[in-house]
Amino acid sequence: MAPRFSIIVPVYNRPTEVDDLVESLIAQTNRDFELVICEDGSTDPCKSIVDNAVEFRGLNAKYFYKENEGRSIARNYAMERAEGEYFIFFDSDCVIPPDYFEILSRELDSHPLDCFGGPDAANDSFSDTQKAINYSMTSFLTTGGIRGGKISLEKFTPRTFNMGFSRRVYETVGGFREMFSEDIDMSTRIRQAGFSIGLIRPAAVWHKRRVDFRKFFRQVYVFGMSRVTLKLLYPGSLKAVHLLPAVFVLGSLMLILLGIFVSPWFLLPLGVYFVAVFAGALMATRSLKVSLLAVPAAIIQLGGYGLGFINAYTRKIIMGRGRDIDQEISIRKGK
């Protein structure tokens, strides 16, 4: 009999992360799932980890290796070979709480959804930097409410670090497009096709995220650029909340210049904001070090996203120098 859930995970040179993910899946209280790993041309593969879990730990898993084409193509490749009623998507740097699938099964039985997602959080074993980045990415003070937080800043959009949809959705909408923010694009297409989408708040995952601020900046910079691509795809999708990081960048620059050339009092709003981030992180994490690191994490998140957005908006929309949208998103549905 086919499993209820097929877990889809694209992997590129992340064997250590996959090992942690596999261990967390073996510990699940509900094992009505299969794991489908698609190695996207890795030079450091994780096949031995998956094979060991299948042979010695009783995990229902499949492993596939293909040439490097991108994570969306890898997900589509895995979905074509999956057998479950629902496809569940995790990033390779996620660790899954032991009751995740027990919670998910219960919630779907009582409140059926075509497409769904859950929040992400930091585990106690994560580094202080990872915990600070996690706070920044989930805090209302840094627009984290768009990711399934307790305070929502816009309509909930599932993300592939913790996302699922039914086989019927896949057969109707197709696979992921090979583009940045492909999960937002997929969620938009699912919603436009008339399927139900909802947040299952108890079904959270532990998300390791980037391990240092340099990689974190590169990630959020790309997020900012991809928001402009999404605007080109869906003209009505750009909301006021998406402009906040750009406003933060321009407003901070203005306040700094005024503080230097007019009066230091103009720096006060920035100081108040950073104190609020620190205080919020301290209440959430109970760690002085994590709270101190949360301040540069917030600056990097808002600044990186804002700079990426400003760059892409100026170049592609104001100056009209972007490529044709079909070239920009490199659509490959994999069906």
N, C-alpha and C positions, 0 to 999 in steps of 0.2 A: 504493500500500500504506500502511495506517495506521502511524503511528510507534509504537514500543514504549512511549514515555513521553509523557504530556501534563503539562506544567508549569502548575500553576494558581496565579495570583498576583492577589489582590484589591488594588486600589490606591485610595488617597484622598489627592489633593494631594501626590504624592511623585515628580514627574518626574525630579529629580536622582538619587534612589535607583534609579528604574527604569532610567535611563541606565547606571548602574554595573552593575546586575544584567544588563541586556541585553548589555553588553560582555563580561561574564564568561561568558555563555552562548554567544556567538559564538566564544569561544576554546576551547570544549570539544573534547576529542580524540575524543569519541563524540557525534555529532549526531543520533542516532536518537530525536529528540523534537520535539514542537511546544510552543510557548509560547502559553498562553491567558491574556491579560490582561483582567480585568474592572474597568473604572473605575467606582467606586461613587459616582457623582454628584459627581465632583471639579469644582472651579472652576478648577483649574490642571491640565489633562489632560496625558497623556503620549502621545497618539496619534501625534504627529509623530515621536517617538523610535522607536516601534514600526514605523511606516510606513517610516522611513528604513532601519531594520535589515532589513526585508523586501526593500525595493527595491534597496538598494545593498550589503548585507552578506550576503545569502543566508540570512537566518534564517527558519525555518518558524514563523510566529507569526500569531495571530489577536488582534484587539482588539475589545472590546465596551464600550459605554457604557450605563449604566442609572442610574435615579434612586437616590439614597442610601437604603439600607435596612440596611446593616451588612455587615461582612466575611464572615460566614457565608453570607448570602444571595448575595453576590457570588461566593463559591466555588462554591456550588451552581449558579448561573447558568452559570458557566464549565464545570463538569463536564458539564452537560447538552449542551454544544456541543463537548466534547472527543472525540477519536477514539482515544486511546491505550489500550494494554492495562493500563497502570498510571497512576494519577494521582499526581503529585509536587507537594507543597506547599512553597512558600517564602514568607517575608515579603518585602515590597518592599525592606526594608533589609538584605537578604542579598546577599553576593557569593559566587559559586560557584567553587571551585578547578577548574582546567582538566581534571583527570582525574576529576571527580566521577561523571559518567555512565559512564565506562569502568569505574570501581570498582564502581558500583552494578550494572551489567550482569553483571560477572564474579561478584559475590557472589550475586546472585539466580539465576544459572545453576547455581552450585555448591551453594547453600543456599536453596531457594525459600521465600518467606514471603508470606503474604497481606497483612500490614501491617508496616511497618518505619519506622525513623527513625534519625537519626544525631546526633552531637554538634554543637555550635557552638563557634567560637573567634574570637579577634580577629586581624585582619590587621595587618601592620606599618604600613599606611597610616592606621589608625584613630587618633583623638585619644587623649591620655593618659587622659582621663575615660572614654571608651568602653572602653579597655583595662582600666581599674580596675573598671568595672561588669561587664565580661565575666568578670574573675577572680572577682568576688563571686558572680556567677550560676552559676559552674561549679565553685567550690571546695567540697571536702568540709567545710571549716570553716564554711560558710554554707549547708549543706544542698544544695549544688549537685550532689551525687551523684544526685539524682533526675532529672537532665537528660541522662543518658548518659555521665556521667563514669566514670573508671576505678574508682572506689569507689561502689557502688550502695547507696543508702539504702532503696530500695523497688523493687518490680517496675517494669521500664522501661515508660514511657508515652511514645509518640511525640508530639511537639509540632509545630505547623504551620510553624515556622521551618525544619524539615527533616523531612518526613514523607511517607510514600507508602502507597498501598494499591491493590489490584487493582480492575479494573472489576467483578469478581464481588462483591467486598466492598460496593462502592457500590450495586449492584443489589439486594443482600440487606438491607443496613443502612439505606440512604438517605443523605441529605446531612447537613450540619452543622446544629446548632441555633443560633439566634441568641441567644447568651448569652456571658458571660465564661467563660473556660476551656473554650471549645467543643471544643478539641482533646482535652482530658482526657475530656470527655463522649463524644466520638466513639470514642476508643481504648477506653473502657470498654464501649461498645455493641458494638464489633467483637470484643472479648475474650469478652463474654457470648454472642455469636452463634457462638462456637466456632472462630473463625479464629485462625491463628497470628500472633503478634506478636514481632518481634525487633529488637535493636539491631545496626545495621551500623556498627561503630565507625570503619572507615576512611573512610566516606562523610560527612565533616564539611563544614560550611559556615562561611564567615566572616560573623559577625552583628554589624552596627553598633550595634544597641540604641539606647537613649536617649542624647541628646547632652549632657544636663545632669542634675544630681542632682534638681532639682525634678520634671522629667518622670519620672525613674526612681522617685521616691517615689510619685507618682500611679499608676504602673503596678503596683508591687508591692502597694500598698494595695488596689487592685482585685483582685489575685490572692488576697490574704487573704480578702476578702469572698466571692469566688467559690468558695472552698473550702467555705464553709458551704452555698452553693447545691448543690454537688456532694454534700454529706452528705445534704441533703434528697432529692436524686434517688436516691442510692445509699447507704442508711444504713450499710452496712458498709465504705464507702470511706475513711472517716477513720482514718488511722493515726497512730501516736505521732510519726512524723517531722513530720507536718503541724502538730503542736502546739508544736514547738520554737521557732518565732519568737515565739509568744505567751508561752511560758515565758521567753524571752530578755527580752521587754519587762517582764514582771512582776518577774522576778528582778533585772534591772538597776535598776528603780525601787526595789526593796527595798534593794539594796546601796548605792545612792546615798543613800537616806535614812539607813541605818545609818552610812554613812561620814560624813555631815554631823552627825548627832546622837549617835552612840556613839563610833566610832573610825574614823580614816582607813584603817585596815587592811582594813576591809570593801570598800574600792575595789580591793584587790589582784587579785581574780579577773577583774575587768573589764580591768585593766591587762595581766594575763597574756594574756587572750584577744586584745586588740588587738595586742600584740606578736607573737602567733602568726600573726594575719592578715597583719601587715606582713612577717614573715619568710617566710611561705608565698608571698606575692605577689612578694617579692624573688627567691626561688628560681625562680619560674615565669616572671617577666617580665624579670629582670635590669635593672630600671629603678627607681631610687630614687623618682622622682616618681610613677610608677604605683603603687608600693608604698605610698607615703604616702596617695595618693588611695584606695587599696583599703580603708583603715580606715573613712573616712566612708561609702564605698560599702556596706561590710558592715553598718554601723549602719543605714543607710537601708533596705537590703534586709530585714534581720531586723525592724527596728522598724516599717517601713511595712507589711510583710506581717502582722506580729503585731498591730498596731493595727487593721488592716482585719478580721482574723479575730475579734479580741475584740469589736469593734463589731458585726459581723454576727451572731456567735454569741449575744451578749447580747440583741440586739434581736429576732432572728428565732426563736431557740430558747428561751432562758431566759424572755424576756418575751412571746414569742408574737406579736410585732407585725409580722412579715413578711407580705408578700402571699401569696395562694394560690400554690402552686408553679407551676401552669400559667401564671399571670401573671408570676411571677418570671423564668422562663426564656424566655418568649415563643417557644415552640416553633414553628419554621417549617422544614420539611424540604425545601421547594423541589423536590419530585418531582411 
